Amino acid sequence: MQDEWLRALFACGAGCAVFGMTYLLTRNIVAATVPGLSTAVGFAGFNLGRRDTRALDGLDKATITRRATVAASGRAAWRGQVEGVTVALAVLIVVHLPTRGFMVDWLLPLAPALAAGLARQGGLLSARLTHESAKASTLRPVLNRNPLAEGARH
């Protein structure tokens, strides 16, 4: 549990660092806020995606009980709400920046949401890629029942 809090703190710290560095370089609040928020929600989305995969893998498919299923789905719903509120807050912050225009009001608020969504999918995928699969020699060979593949003629 402590690792999850450290990852959340790292996400906030990375977002603040990107915001600070971008503001120092550009002296523009819009140019600093969008990448800073996108970085923060991106790291948070990646961590939540990894956590979703770990929670799903933690359920034993053979001996799962109804209580364990309800508890796991409740925690998954909580993670989904946290991610949704975080992204919505980031979008609202970008929308309420002092600069106005089509780009700032309509396109830039999509950047944190897009970063969070892609990062969450990356977290789900990275957790799946770390699993070991069974060796090919342990799998039963599949018979090909397609007569055209065997060279049979009609």
Phi, psi and omega in degrees: 000325180293327178298322180295320178292323177294322177294321177295319177295322177296320179298315178295317179296320179294319178296318177295321180294317178295318177301312182297315181294319180292322178292322177296325182279322188253338186055034180234122184292325180291315181294338179268325185290316185297310178292326179296313178292322179297321177294315182296311181287335175293312176297320179295318178296320178298315180293321178292325176296317177296322181292322176299317180293319178296321179294321179291322178288336181288343179278124178279118186294332185280324187241029183286138179256166179295323180296318179294324178294316179295318179296317180294320179290327176294318178292323177294321177295322178297315178298321178296319178292321178298315180294319180296317179293321179297314180293319179297320177295318178297319179295318179295323178296317180292320181296324184268019173292154186293337181283144180240159178144169183299316183296314183286321185278332188242324185264315182296329176296341178284339184299311178296322179294318179294319179297318180293317180296314179293322180293323178295317177295323175296322177294318177297317182290319181294324178291326178289325182287344180275353180284146175271140178256166179290149178294148183295331182287342180275347181276145178289136180293142180267128178281137179270113183263009179275115183292334179289330180287335181273358178091012179287149181253150177259000000 
